[in-house]
Amino acid sequence: MNPSRSAVLALAVPLALAGCAVARHAPAALGAAPDPANRSVADYLDRTLPRGTGGTVAAARGGELAHCRGFGLADHAARTPAGCDTVYDVMSLTKQFTAAAILKLEMMGRLRVGDPIGRFVGPVPGDKRAITLHHLLTHTAGLPETLGGDYAVMSRDAMLRGAMKAKLRSAPGTEHFYSNLGYSVLAAVVEKASGLGYERFLAEHLFAPAGMRSTGYVLPRWRPHQVAVEYDDRGNGQGRPYDHPWAADGPYWNLRGNGGLLSTPRDMFRWHRALAGTGVLSENAKRKLFAPHVPDGDGAFYGYGWTIVDNGTERIAWHNGGNGWSMAVFARSLRDGTMVYWSTNQVRRKGGWDLADLEGTLTQEVAARVRRPPANRRTP
């Protein structure tokens, strides 16, 4: 999903509360320690979220997980409640992991972000020889958005051939055009530079040191019913992400590297916490990750796999993702470490609600509430 203009502006400007029907939080599993719940966040979500949707909201103050609770069901047929350990497709949030992998390889001396792509994915035709990894990371390579549908069968080599044959939308480095294809090319660069499969590199060099045990394509061993079923706007089940055509090692290459990673809200908090330190990425690498490299045309800037918003008092790193059924949003304050992540396995109901309309408001209101004193937190 290309980060939308309305969501970017909503994060940058204070908005009023939205009121909708009540949605109650799913209970913790019998005998399990309850996950943290912030009273103000819980009350706001109960007033705001529409009936019938399902998902999880997680929020943190720095390194403290202040709220992580589900709402509705992750699987309607099995009546599985959504929770902090429900696995969702994070969709385009995958791009931040691909970007981090490139920066990790730069830390390891395997590449530089200024390298031309021909060093890794040649032969490269003349119109694309000036494309660098930086251009791919910032969506300024000029490549088209995609070569086809997310679940179309396509190998890595076929994707690279298609990328090299594609007509450029603009000369490299001149304009920002959001390109899922560009991030799939970056995933191929990760494999070429590291000698490992894309998911394996992320698992060993990003996820393991961050303590993320439930993030990946096929490597994690999730419990039955832990992965959320996705639903269309009529409430019809569309299966779990891996129920669609996938290769043995994950999605095909129209999706790999730019989307499709599966993760839990708890693991996304662990990623947020890892980004606050230097155990995964150095300070220099993080400066590149969150730098406002290029204007994105929506009043914000694009970093490496993140949209960067400056509202005059703080800089926010943010991205969303969507596939027509589900949606995910991740926002981090680079000033004080406040984090909000939320996912839903049904983004809209035909003739009813659309959570995309609440994206900016909900994210900002949850962030404001977890910034309040800890006395507002409860653990039911």
MARDRENGU-752356 format. One record per atom (N, C-alpha, C, O, CB): residue in one letter; x, z, y. Coordinates in pm, whole numbers, plus 50000, padded with zeros to 5 digits. Atoms other than C-alpha are relative to their C-alpha. Glycine has a CB too. Layout:
<torpas>
AXZY
...
</torpas>
This chain:
<torpas>
M500845000049880
M500005000050000
M500865000050123
M501825007750134
M499065012050001
N499325000249871
N501214991250346
N499455011250086
N498245011350111
N499844986350069
P500514989249917
P500975022750564
P499134994650113
P499544985850188
P501155008350055
S500965005549906
S497935017450783
S500215005150141
S500735016150161
S498605003249955
R499874996349859
R497865018051163
R499215012650032
R499725021450101
R499534988650088
S500824988549967
S495015043251177
S500615012949949
S500565023250017
S498614998449943
A499394987950055
A496825067850952
A501235004050079
A501445015950103
A500364997949854
V498814996949922
V500065065351150
V499625006550132
V500205016650170
V500824987350026
L500414994449873
L498285071751477
L499365013749983
L499525022450068
L499034990750070
A500634987150024
A496305100251327
A501025011149982
A500795022350026
A499104999349878
L498964990050017
L499475118251228
L500695003350131
L501255014150147
L501024995249898
A499284998049875
A500845114251578
A499155006650108
A499705011450207
A500514986950050
V500894994949897
V497775126251773
V499085010549941
V498515008049835
V499194988750063
P500904989850053
P495775158751726
P498584994649985
P498074987650073
P500005012350091
L501355004850027
L492375151851570
L499085011849971
L499535022649933
L499994990149883
A500984989650028
A489165171651530
A499725000949851
A500044991749776
A498704997450076
L500374998250138
L487925185551200
L498884990449962
L498014987350044
L499585014349973
A501095008350051
A485755162950987
A499155008249904
A499705016249829
A500544987349929
G500874992150086
G482715177350807
G499244991049906
G498604981449948
G499045008350082
C500745007550100
C481275164250482
C499425009949901
C499415021949927
C500914989549928
A500574991150101
A479645178050171
A501075008649936
A502265005549945
A499274992049895
V499084990350059
V481225207049983
V500514995049866
V499764989349786
V499315013749984
A499415002750131
A483625201449693
A500765012449957
A501665016850029
A500934987450003
R499404987550043
R484655231949493
R501294997649924
R501444987449857
R499035007949914
H498705001350065
H488165237649362
H499895002749851
H499115011249808
H501025009550064
A499994998050143
A488855235148993
A500665013349967
A501645017050031
A500724988549929
P499414987250037
P489585268648824
P501314998249928
P501574987749869
P499045008049914
A498755000350076
A492975276848681
A499685000949852
A498645006249813
A500945011550043
A500184999350144
A493365273348306
A499965014549954
A500645023150011
A501124992449928
L500174986550049
L492345304148110
L501345006049960
L502085000049881
L499035000349883
G498784993050035
G495215328748088
G501224995750078
G502285002050067
G500274998149858
A498865004849923
A497465309048324
A500035006950136
A498995010250192
A499944984750018
A499884994349865
A498825323748646
A499464990050099
A499814978250094
A501485003650032
P500585009549904
P496845308748934
P501044994350094
P501995001250130
P498905006650080
D499125006149903
D498585284549163
D499625004850139
D498495009350160
D499924984649992
P500284994549867
P498855294049530
P498874992750071
P498734980550060
P501264999450085
A501085005849920
A495845288549752
A500025006450138
A499985018650150
A498615002149931
N500074995349863
N495855291450129
N498535000450041
N497834990350029
N500844990750096
R501424998249971
R492495305150245
R499514989750101
R498454983750082
R499735014150051
S500435009349897
S492325283550556
S499954985749948
S499014978349979
S500945000850121
V500005013450059
V493265251850365
V498824998449905
V498114988449910
V501324997349926
A501095000850096
A490775259450087
A498654998950069
A497814990950028
A500025012249908
D501275000649928
D487945265750332
D499814986450067
D498714980850065
D499935011350106
Y500085013149935
Y488735233850523
Y499654989149899
Y498804980749926
Y501324996750071
L500265010250101
L488795212850205
L498585001249946
L497934991049921
L501005001049887
D501374998150047
D485525228150085
D498994994150097
D497954989050055
D499725014849979
R500915005549899
R483885217550412
R500134984850013
R499184978150054
R500275006550134
T499665013749962
T485515183350428
T499894989849887
T499434978649908
T501374999650054
L499955009850109
L485885167150087
L498614996949948
L497805006049931
L500895005149886
P501325003750051
P482885147749958
P499825003649853
P500795004349778
P499774985250019
R500294997450141
R481175156149631
R500334987949915
R500124976549955
R498545004049982
G499805010550097
G482235136249331
G501414994849989
G501784988849889
G499114988950031
T498625004550008
T485825128749415
T500855010149924
T500435021549903
T500584997650141
G499084991250070
G488775143449228
G501414998050050
G501784987050093
G499944997749850
G498615001249956
G492375150849318
G500635013650017
G500105023849972
G500084992350130
T499244987749978
T494905176949424
T500624999450138
T501064988950184
T501085002049891
V499324998549871
V496235189349757
V501115010349983
V500855021349934
V499015004250113
A498874990850001
A499695205449779
A500585000650140
A500684990450208
A501084995749896
A499414998349867
A501255219650094
A501045011049994
A500925020549917
A498915003250106
A498894990550001
A504435238650171
A500455003250141
A500304995150233
A501174994449920
R499254995949881
R506175257850446
R501465000949957
R501865010549891
R499475013850061
G498614999950043
G509825249050397
G500084999749848
G499514990849785
G500735012350055
G499834999650143
G510775258750043
G498945007949927
G499085010549808
G501325005749969
E501064992250062
E507575278449977
E498774991549978
E498254985550073
E499655012250085
L501245007050030
L504625262249801
L498855009150041
L498595019349976
L499924996249848
A501044991549943
A501745276250006
A498624997149943
A497765005949941
A499974998450149
H501315003850053
H498835257349850
H500204988949900
H500894979249928
H499024995750113
C499965010750099
C498465236749533
C498795001649909
C498855008749809
C501345000249917
R501254998850073
R494925233149405
R499324986649982
R499404977950068
R499085009650071
G500745012150027
G492825206149248
G498575001050048
G498065011950076
G500024997049853
F501425000549971
F489315195049334
F499394989349910
F499984978649893
F499734997050152
G500645009650087
G486905177549100
G500724998449867
G501435007449822
G499914986750068
L499535002350136
L487915162148769
L501074989249993
L500994979050062
L498854996249911
A498995010250028
A491005143548650
A499544990349894
A500004979049888
A501315006649957
D500555008350108
D489065130048350
D498545004049984
D498255014949936
D500815001849865
H501424996750005
H485285128448368
H499515001949857
H498755011249830
H499194989150067
A500504999450138
A484715122247996
A500445012849931
A499655019149859
A500494987949921
A499474987850063
A486925151247885
A499725012450082
A500015023650038
A501504998749979
R500304989049909
R485765172948179
R501275007950034
R501245020250042
R498945009449939
T498714993849969
T489425179948262
T500105002150151
T500074992450227
T501184991449949
P499884997749856
P489765196848602
P501334995350054
P502354995949985
P499815014850032
A498755003649933
A492345183748847
A500735012650042
A500105022750073
A499734990950123
G499234988249964
G495175207548927
G501394996450049
G501694984850074
G500115009249883
C498665001849947
C498735212249044
C500904992249905
C501884986149948
C500625013550031
D499195006950100
D500125197748720
D499334987449945
D499764981949844
D500335009349887
T500605012950035
T497795167848697
T500974988850040
T501584989350146
T498624998250070
V499115011349975
V499775135548675
V499204988650064
V498184984250010
V500684995249869
Y500635011049928
Y498815108448926
Y501004988650017
Y502214990750018
Y499475004850136
D499205011449955
D500095073749003
D500295002250149
D499375003350229
D499244986249975
V499674998049858
V502005078549331
V500144986850075
V500394986650195
V501305008050012
M500095013249937
M501895041149396
M501184997250092
M502334998250049
M498694998750078
S498905004249913
S503935030749703
S500935011450041
S501965008850103
S499454993650123
L499034989349978
L505505065249733
L501234998049913
L502285003949937
L499365013749970
T498865003850083
T507735050849461
T501154994750084
T502324996450047
T499584989549897
K498955006349918
K509625032949738
K501025010250049
K502205006850061
K499384992850119
Q499034990249952
Q511195065149865
Q500995003849891
Q502135007349921
Q499285012450050
F499074997250110
F512695071149520
F500974988449980
F502154990549951
F499225002949870
T499115011650008
T514055035849506
T501035000550112
T502224997950089
T499194986850008
A499074998949887
A515565040649852
A501035011049975
A502225009150002
A499245002650130
A499084989050028
A517055074049748
A501014996049893
A502175000149899
A499235012549955
A499075004650105
A518555057549438
A501094991150059
A502254992250020
A499234992349890
I498995008449935
I520295031549656
I500995008750076
I502205006350070
I499334989950097
L499104991149926
L521695059149878
L500865008449906
L502015011449937
L499205009150093
K499214992650100
K522795078749571
K501134991249948
K502264995949932
K499105004849883
L498955009250045
L524685048049449
L501044997950108
L502224996050077
L499394986649959
E499025000849891
E526295045449792
E500885012450000
E502095011350020
E499294998450136
M499204987850011
M527395081849758
M501004999149885
M502105004549894
M499085012249981
M499155001450118
M528865072749419
M501034989050015
M501864987049926
M499154997349878
G499055010749976
G530825043749570
G499694987049929
G500564978349918
G501335004549960
R500365012050075
R528915017249375
R499534988650092
R499544977050051
R498925003249899
L500495010249908
L527554998949679
L499995005750141
L500265017550163
L498594995249960
R500264996049862
R526964999950054
R498714993450045
R498404982250004
R501194996150095
V501295005749960
V523634994550225
V500184987150081
V499234979450093
V499215010150083
G499745012549929
G525244966850430
G500404988649910
G500644977549959
G501055002150102
D499605010650092
D526144947150116
D498964988849994
D497774991649998
D500225005849860
P500955010950023
P524594912550078
P499475000649858
P500165005149767
P500684986350026
I500614998850133
I522214909849785
I500724991349897
I500644993949777
I498534996050006
G499285008750091
G524354882249637
G501055007249917
G501465002349812
G500634988950075
R499024992250076
R526834908749525
R499405005049868
R500135007649773
R500515011950083
F500654993950117
F524254921049271
F499034990849929
F498854992049808
F499295012550042
V501085007750061
V521564894949211
V500214985050018
V499254977550025
V498665004150059
G499735014249982
G523294861449255
G499644991849877
G499364997549771
G501454997950034
P499725007649877
P523204832449266
P498855000650099
P497675001450062
P500304985549966
V500974998849891
V521454833849603
V500014987250081
V501074982550122
V500335012350090
P500055012249920
P520244802849789
P500405002550144
P500425013950190
P498614993849994
G499464998949865
G521484795850139
G499135007850096
G499655015250180
G500224986650054
D500864993349903
D518424808850323
D499945015149979
D499415022350063
D498624994249993
K500084985750031
K518814843050158
K501375006749991
K501465018549959
K499275002049870
R498664994150014
R522584848150163
R500275010850104
R501135019350083
R501054989250011
A499794989849896
A522344868850482
A499215012849974
A499395022650045
A499614994450135
I500794988050030
I519904893650324
I500905011049947
I501695008849855
I498874996949898
T499254988450045
T521444928050284
T499075010349937
T497845009149946
T500785006450117
L500804989250054
L520284959150104
L499245007250111
L498105011450092
L500895010049922
H500684994049885
H519464973850446
H498754992150036
H497714998150066
H500965000850122
H501185008149970
H517094944750509
H498895002749899
H497735004049937
H500364985250001
L501024996950101
L515314951150179
L499415013850022
L498195015650011
L500614999049859
L500454986349981
L515094988450249
L499055001550118
L498165010050116
L501185009250019
T500804998949877
T513524982850591
T498934989250011
T498314987750116
T500914999350121
H501005010850000
H511234953650497
H500314989650108
H499394984350170
H498595005750020
T499625010249901
T513174930250726
T500754988349936
T501404980550005
T500875006350109
A499335011050070
A514504906350460
A499254986850017
A499834976150000
A500145003149852
G500815012149987
G511664881850524
G499324995749873
G498654985449871
G500854988950048
L500635003650127
L510494881650161
L498495001950007
L498025010250086
L500595008549886
P501464998250003
P506764877950086
P499645013749943
P500485020749887
P499334988949918
E500444986750045
E504704908549999
E500115001449849
E500545011949800
E498575002650044
T500004999050145
T504444900849629
T500044986149938
T499814976150006
T498775007749950
L500055012550076
L504734873949362
L498744999049915
L498514988749852
L501244998849911
G501205000350083
G501454883249193
G499445013949983
G499845023250054
G500294993949865
G500674987350022
G499294911449060
G500915010649941
G501925007549877
G498824997949909
D499194988750047
D500644945948976
D500254999649850
D501335003249805
D499325013050036
Y499894999150146
Y500014941948604
Y500294986649934
Y500214985449812
Y498735005749943
A499605012950057
A501044905548562
A501305001749922
A502205008949965
A500164989250111
V498804999050083
V503634901748288
V501134992350067
V501054980250084
V499744994649856
M498845006449935
M506974894948457
M501255008149971
M501295020249991
M499774998950153
S498734993550029
S510524902748351
S500815001750127
S500474996250232
S500794992049898
R499124998149885
R513294914048584
R500604986750045
R500624983650164
R501125009949967
D499365012649963
D515014880248570
D499004990250060
D499334982750152
D500674993749879
A501035008949943
A511754861648635
A499645004350141
A499424995950228
A498735000049912
M500274995149865
M511074883848934
M501104995850096
M500824991550208
M499855015350000
L498895003849913
L514544877049074
L500004985050027
L500284980650139
L501345004349937
R500075014449978
R514154839749023
R498904996650100
R499074988250188
R499764992549867
G501105002349908
G510814840849200
G500355004250142
G499984997450238
G498775007449954
A499594995349868
A512274860949487
A500954990150066
A500854987550186
A500655013849991
M499025009349943
M515114836249532
M499374986550036
M499864979550125
M501144997849901
K500685012649970
K512714806649531
K498965001450111
K498544991450170
K499324994649874
A501104997849905
A510164822449766
A500394995650141
A501544996950182
A499605014850001
K499795003849860
K509794809050119
K500035012550086
K499145021050077
K498894990250049
L499894988349914
L510954834550374
L498964999450111
L498664988750165
L501425000950061
R500964999149889
R508404846550629
R500715000350134
R500134996550236
R499135012649984
S499204999649878
S511164851650885
S501465000449961
S501785003249845
S499625012250090
A498574999450028
A514934849950911
A500405014449971
A499875023550035
A500834994350118
P499594986450034
P516654880350755
P500415008050124
P501185003450207
P501154999749901
G499644990849893
G516884909650995
G499264998250130
G499575005150227
G501424999050027
T500655002949873
T514524895851258
T498635006450016
T498255009850128
T499874985450018
E501354994749988
E511044909151177
E499695009249882
E500275007849774
E498974988650007
H500434990650104
H509374937150978
H498734994649933
H497684993749997
H499745014350061
F501155003950082
F507064924350701
F500045008249872
F500995007249794
F500004984549970
Y500044991250117
Y506054949450435
Y500064991849873
Y499254982749852
Y498725008850002
S499775008150119
S507314936250102
S500205008749877
S501245015149861
S501214990950020
N499824993650130
N506694951449761
N501094993049920
N501854999349847
N498675000249922
L498995007750072
L508844923449623
L501415004650036
L502285005649949
L499854985050031
G498684995649958
G511804935449828
G500445012649928
G501625014149895
G500025002450148
Y499644987650069
Y511664969549662
Y500184997949850
Y500915005449786
Y498935010650024
S499715003550139
S511484953849316
S501414994249989
S502124996949892
S498964989949945
V498635005049999
V514674935149405
V500985011850009
V502015011749943
V500224990350119
L499144988149991
L516184968849505
L500085007349865
L501155012349829
L499475009550107
A499964993750133
A515204983049164
A500944992449908
A501644998549827
A498595000649939
A499055007950079
A517104954249004
A501435002950043
A502335003349959
A499704985050015
V498674996449951
V520084962849226
V500435013449942
V501595015149904
V500025000650155
V499694987050061
V519904998949099
V500514997949858
V501495004049818
V498765009249999
E499575002450138
E520174985848744
E501354992949993
E502214996549913
E498954991749927
K498755007650001
K522944961048821
K501195008750041
K502265007749982
K499894987950092
A498894992049947
A525044986349016
A500325012149914
A501455016749912
A499695004550139
S499814987750077
S524555015848781
S500254997649852
S500875005949785
S498805008850015
G499905002350143
G524434999748438
G498945007249920
G498985007349797
G501345004049951
L501104992850064
L521315020448363
L498684993350036
L498584986250135
L499995014950043
G501345004249964
G517635012048352
G499565007450125
G500035018450155
G499025002549885
Y500474994249874
Y515805019148677
Y499485014349981
Y499915023450051
Y498904991250061
E500554986650019
E513805048848545
E501075009749951
E501095021249995
E498844999749900
R498954991150052
R516805063048357
R500915004650112
R501315016350115
R500824992849891
F499154995749888
F518915062948674
F499285010450084
F499885020550120
F500394987950086
L500754990249921
L516185080748869
L499925013349927
L500085023949988
L498604994850031
A500164987650077
A515685105948589
A501285008250001
A501245020450016
A499594996949856
E498744992750010
E519375114848564
E500565004350134
E501155015150145
E501024991549929
H499304997549873
H520455113448929
H499105005250111
H499605010450211
H500654987550045
L500914994649900
L517315122749126
L499105010849942
L499075022049992
L499154988750059
F501024990850049
F514655139348913
F500595012449935
F500145023549965
F499124992949902
A499434988250067
A516795162048694
A500615009950098
A500295021850089
A501064995649900
P499464990149906
P518805177548980
P498945005950093
P499155016750148
P501104993650082
A501084994549917
A515555182049176
A499085009149921
A498195015449980
A499204988750062
G500884991850083
G513935200248882
G498674993549970
G497715000449935
G499775013250066
M501255007450021
M511285173048844
M499904995749854
M500564986249811
M499924987550094
R500095002350144
R510275173448479
R498814991149962
R498674987449845
R499905013249928
S501235007350032
S507005153948504
S499844987550085
S498724984050123
S498795009150018
T500025011949915
T507925122948704
T500724988649928
T501824990449877
T500655002850138
G499375011550062
G508635088448568
G498974989649959
G497814990349998
G500835004249880
Y500885010250055
Y507175058448393
Y499635003349855
Y498455004649823
Y500684986250008
V500264997550142
V507555065648020
V500835011549944
V500555016149833
V500274987649920
L499114989950055
L510285092047982
L499385013949988
L499635020649888
L501225000950084
P500594986650015
P508265123948051
P499045000549881
P498464990449841
P499255004150129
R500944997850110
R506215138647766
R498835008250054
R498865020550051
R500695007249878
W501134993149941
W502915146947930
W499035004949893
W498944999149784
W499274990850098
R501004994650091
R500245168047763
R498774990949994
R498534983350088
R499595014250043
P501245007850006
P497005151747642
P499105003350119
P498935014950156
P499255002749867
H500934998949886
H494605146047932
H500685004750129
H500005007150228
H498885009649966
Q499334995849877
Q497315156448185
Q500034988850103
Q500014991450223
Q501425004749969
V499975011449909
V497415121348332
V498584996450042
V497704994549958
V500704987849933
A501345002549947
A494435114448557
A499514985949964
A500274976249967
A499985001950152
V500675012850013
V491985086748474
V499594995450139
V499155003450221
V498755001049904
E500385005449870
E491335063848771
E498584994249993
E498164989349888
E501014989150047
Y501405004349996
Y487795054348881
Y499774990550116
Y500344992250224
Y499065012250010
D500305009549893
D486415025349081
D498905005550091
D498485017050075
D499584986549941
D500934994949899
D483935027749367
D498595002249946
D497725007050019
D499944990450115
R501274996950064
R481015029749123
R500145011549900
R499185015149832
R499454987749929
G499774989150093
G482575057948923
G500324995649860
G500325003949768
G498835008749998
N499645005050132
N483535035748630
N501485002349972
N502324999250056
N499664985049988
G498624997150034
G486705046348453
G500824987349984
G500374977649922
G500065008149873
Q499085011250009
Q489665022548483
Q501225003349915
Q502214996049914
Q500444995750139
G498904995950086
G491895041048240
G501115007050076
G501035008850198
G500564988049929
R498804994249941
R495225057548303
R500964988750036
R500844977749982
R500675010349903
P499145011149956
P497995037548472
P500664992449886
P500774980149893
P501075005450090
Y499325006850110
Y499785030148144
Y499034993449902
Y499474987449804
Y500895009849927
D500965007250082
D496545017447989
D499914985350038
D499344977349964
D498635006350010
H499945013949957
H497074985148184
H501254993649938
H502085000749882
H500034998950157
P498825006450060
P499634959248070
P501315005650056
P501585004650176
P499954984850024
W498694994749967
W503044975948073
W500994995349896
W500624992349782
W499985015550009
A498935002250096
A506364968347912
A500285013349928
A499725023749964
A501304994650071
A499704987850076
A507794993347663
A500665010650086
A500555022550057
A500884996749882
D499264990549916
D509895009247940
D499365001850137
D500015006350231
D501434995450017
G500684997949873
G507285009648217
G499304987450047
G499174977949971
G500995004550105
P500735011649950
P505384985348437
P500904987850010
P502134988850014
P499405003150137
Y499245012349981
Y506394949248469
Y500504999350144
Y500225008050226
Y499134987749966
W499164999949880
W508484938048762
W499304996050130
W499954995850234
W501144991049979
N500735000949874
N505784929949016
N499715013850057
N499425015250176
N498714992449981
L500304986349959
L505284967749029
L501225009049997
L501345018250077
L498925005749911
R498864990850018
R508554983248916
R500855000950127
R501214990750186
R500864995549881
G499154997849884
G510574998549197
G499245001350130
G499695008150222
G500984989050013
N500794998949877
N507854994549458
N498765008749981
N498145012850079
N499594986350048
G501194992050025
G505055014049288
G499955004449855
G500855001549776
G498754992350035
G500274997150139
G503655028348970
G500615012349940
G500275015849827
G500404989049923
L499474987750057
L505705060048922
L498885010349988
L497975010850072
L501155005650087
L500974989450022
L503685089048783
L500675013450030
L501845015449998
L499454999749855
S499444987049965
S504175124548910
S498885010150019
S497715006450029
S500884999050127
T500944989249972
T502495158148962
T500205005050143
T501285003450199
T500185011649899
P499804993749869
P501865175349295
P501115010549999
P501845012050098
P498715006450047
R498924990050006
R504185203149178
R501374993450004
R502284998550070
R499875008549873
D498725007149995
D506975178149118
D500254994050139
D501394993650184
D500034988949894
M499805005549865
M506385162249459
M500455011050096
M501235008450187
M498704993450051
F499474988749922
F506885196749612
F501475002249967
F502275004850057
F499205012949971
R498584998350037
R510135199549415
R500864989350067
R502004992050106
R500164999449846
W499285010649932
W511195166149562
W500185003450148
W501265001850205
W499264986549985
H499924995549861
H510385178849911
H501085010850016
H501885010350109
H498625005550047
R499014989349993
R512465209749843
R501414994549981
R502344999050048
R499715010749894
A498685006050022
A515365188649711
A500484992750124
A501674992850155
A499964990549881
L499625007449880
L515305167550028
L500405009450114
L501025005050211
L498854991150045
A499584990249898
A515765199350233
A501445004649979
A502055010050070
A499065012149997
G498634996050030
G519105205750062
G500904988049979
G500574976950019
G500045008949877
T499035010950023
T522115185249954
T500354998549852
T501364992449818
T501265002550080
G499735001050142
G521905188349576
G499764986149943
G500324982649839
G499175009849926
V500295013550046
V520535153049540
V500614989750095
V501334980750051
V498494997949988
L499465009049900
L521415134949863
L500805007850104
L500425019050141
L498874992050069
S499184993749896
S524125143250116
S499274999650134
S498284992450150
S501384993150010
E500605000349867
E523295150250479
E500094986050061
E499164981650128
E500695010150092
N499865013549947
N524625115950569
N498994990549937
N498404982150006
N501434994849977
A500995008550068
A522425099250307
A498605002950052
A497824993650072
A500065002349849
K501334996649950
K519375118150431
K499794995150143
K498674991450179
K499785015049993
R500145005649865
R520075107650789
R499614985349993
R498804980750073
R501325001650079
K500365014150016
K519905071550672
K498574998649947
K497834989949990
K500984993049905
L501335000750060
L516775078150465
L498925001650106
L497924994550103
L499855010749893
F501034996649903
F514855092550761
F500254994550140
F499534998050233
F499875014950007
A499745005949869
A516345072851048
A498904989950034
A498444982849946
A501404993150003
P500995010149958
P513825052051250
P500684986550021
P500974982650134
P499285004550129
H499175012049995
H515575019551167
H499374988550076
H500014982350161
H500334995649860
V500645011749938
V513034993351275
V498565003350036
V497895010549962
V500054987849905
P501424998349969
P509664993051457
P499164992949895
P499494981849851
P499684994650141
D500825006150105
D506904986251208
D498764992950053
D497934988149975
D499585010549901
G501125007049941
G504414971551453
G498755008350016
G497775003550072
G499694988449919
D501164991249990
D502005001051430
D500275012250087
D499605022450074
D499575004449861
G499684988749915
G503575023551690
G500915010149934
G501145020949989
G498755006850044
A499084991250071
A505925039251436
A501234991949961
A501394980550004
A499325006349874
F498795006650046
F509235030351269
F500085001149849
F499445009749788
F501265006250066
Y499774999150143
Y510325023550915
Y501425004549976
Y502374998850031
Y499724986549930
G498694995550042
G513205042850764
G500394992649873
G500294980449866
G500025015349978
Y499765005750132
Y514275037250404
Y498955005749906
Y499115016849855
Y501475003149950
G501064995450089
G511085040150197
G499065009950064
G498215015449995
G500595006049879
W500854990649927
W509425061950465
W499604993850134
W500394986550195
W500735013550022
T500405002849863
T507405055850780
T500365012250085
T500095023550045
T498474996750010
I499554989149913
I508805076751067
I499145000050127
I499084990150199
I501534998550035
V500884998449885
V506415089651334
V500565010950089
V500905021750040
V498555003349956
D499564990049902
D507525107951650
D498845002550096
D498464993650172
D501304995350077
N501154997049914
N504665125651829
N500385007550128
N499525012950197
N498995008249923
G499534993549879
G506805139852109
G500515014149980
G501325018950059
G498915000250100
T499544986450029
T507295174251955
T500715000949866
T501505010149843
T498825009650002
E499334999950129
E508415165851604
E500024986049942
E499254977349981
E499315009849902
R499925012650072
R509415137251379
R499445002249860
R499825011749791
R501484994749993
I500664999050129
I507285131751070
I500404988349913
I500334976849956
I498465000650016
A499755010450099
A508375112550761
A498794999349910
A498335009449857
A501315002949917
W501315001450062
W505325098450591
W499904986949924
W500564977149959
W498885001050105
H500345012550069
H504065072650342
H498725002249923
H498395013549885
H501164995449905
N501174999450086
N500895064750157
N500124989749890
N501064981749888
N498714997950080
G500045009850106
G500035044849850
G498574998549952
G497805008049957
G500935003949886
G501345002350051
G496925029349703
G499964987749912
G500774978649928
G499004998750114
N500145011550089
N495795005349433
N498564995349989
N498224987749899
N500535003449862
G501405003650005
G492085001549508
G499135010449933
G497945011349962
G499844987049931
W500734989350068
W491075030649282
W500505013650045
W499715022550078
W500144998649848
S499394987349966
S493495058649363
S500734999250134
S500914988450190
S500975004449889
M499264999549874
M495375069949672
M500895012449999
M500525022749942
M499025000150123
A499104988649984
A498315092749751
A500604999750139
A500844989050195
A501124999849892
V499424998449865
V499735105850080
V501055010949994
V500845021349931
V498905003350106
F498914990249997
F503005124150142
F500555000450142
F500964990050194
F501134996549896
A499494998549864
A504085137750482
A500885012350009
A500565022849952
A498845001050102
R499064989149982
R507045159650580
R500415000950146
R500784990950207
R501254998149909
S499454997849866
S507935174750916
S501515001549988
S501995010049914
S499365012450067
L498544999050002
L511635169150977
L500485010850096
L501685013350107
L500634986650037
R499654989049910
R511525197451233
R499995013349927
R500975020849933
R499045000450118
D500124986650059
D510285227251032
D499744999949850
D499545010449790
D498905007450068
G500145000650146
G509895214750674
G498595001849948
G498425003849828
G500855010349940
T501374999950050
T506105215950657
T499744987349920
T500124976449962
T498985001450116
M500275011350087
M504935193450375
M498544999849959
M497955010349933
M500895000549876
V501335002050057
V501555179350272
V500054988149906
V500534977349942
V498934997950113
Y500145010850097
Y500965158749959
Y498595001049942
Y498155011849904
Y501095000849887
W501264999950073
W497605148649821
W499774986849930
W500184976249976
W498845003150095
S500335011650082
S496355124849556
S498545000849961
S497985011649948
S500904999249874
T501345000850054
T492955113449444
T499944989049895
T500624978849909
T498964997550111
N500165010350103
N491945094149132
N498734991750020
N498404983349937
N499985006449863
Q501095008749958
Q488885079449306
Q499945000450152
Q499535010550209
Q498635004349937
V499854999749854
V489385069549668
V498694997650073
V498555001850188
V501014989650042
R501255002849928
R485845057549749
R498824999349906
R498984996849786
R500124986950078
R501275001550071
R482215057449639
R499174989850075
R498914991450195
R499245013749987
K500775010849938
K480205025949706
K498735005550066
K497955012550001
K499644989249895
G501164995249927
G477585033149973
G500115014550043
G499155020250095
G498784998149918
G499824985949967
G479045067850026
G501265002650078
G501374998550194
G500015008349875
W498824995349931
W482435081750111
W501224991249972
W501234983449877
W500305014449961
D498725006950016
D485935067650152
D501085009450050
D501195011950170
D500034986250078
L498964990349962
L488855092050149
L501074993750089
L501775000850160
L500655005949877
A499035006449910
A491025066050324
A499645002550146
A500525002950232
A500064984949974
D500424997149863
D488955073350635
D500445013850046
D500555016450166
D498494998850012
L499594986349967
L490065109850617
L501515001849997
L502015012850023
L499365009749904
E498574998550031
E493745102650551
E500785007550107
E501395017850078
E500614986549981
G499214993649896
G495315111650884
G499475013750037
G500255023050053
G500034991450123
T500594987249962
T492875139350972
T500295010849897
T500745021749931
T498504998650019
L499814990150105
L493085156850637
L501455004449991
L501745016349980
L499554994449866
T498574996750011
T496875154950624
T500435009050114
T501135018950092
T500854987249999
Q499594992049885
Q497305168650974
Q499375013850001
Q500015023750036
Q499664992750128
E500684987049999
E494715196150937
E500565009449895
E500685021449920
E498514998149978
V499374991650103
V496245208950613
V501365004950049
V501705016650031
V500154992249867
A498704995949947
A499685209050777
A499865011050103
A500635020650102
A500734988050061
A500204989749896
A498375229051073
A499675013449938
A500115023849989
A498894995750098
R500424987450061
R496855255050843
R501125007049924
R501195019349926
R498854997549907
V498914993350072
V499935261450629
V501085004950096
V501935012950057
V500614990649896
R499044995049900
R501945266650949
R499605013850052
R500415020650114
R500124990150116
R500464986949951
R499855297551027
R500645011249919
R501195008649812
R498475001049993
P499344988850069
P501085332250925
P499575001249854
P498434998149821
P499705012950072
P500294999050143
P501255338950548
P498835009049966
P498335008449853
P501195005049929
A501124991250028
A498505365150579
A498754992249965
A497854997649901
A499735009050118
N501175008250028
N496015336550556
N499994994849856
N499024988549813
N499954988450096
R499925005250135
R497145328650202
R499345009649903
R499395021749922
R501464997649960
R500554991750105
R495315341349896
R500374994049865
R500664982149854
R498475001350015
T499845004650136
T495825338849524
T498845005349920
T498915016449867
T501365004549940
P501204995150068
P492385341249366
P500285003449856
P499375007749784
P498894989750008
</torpas>
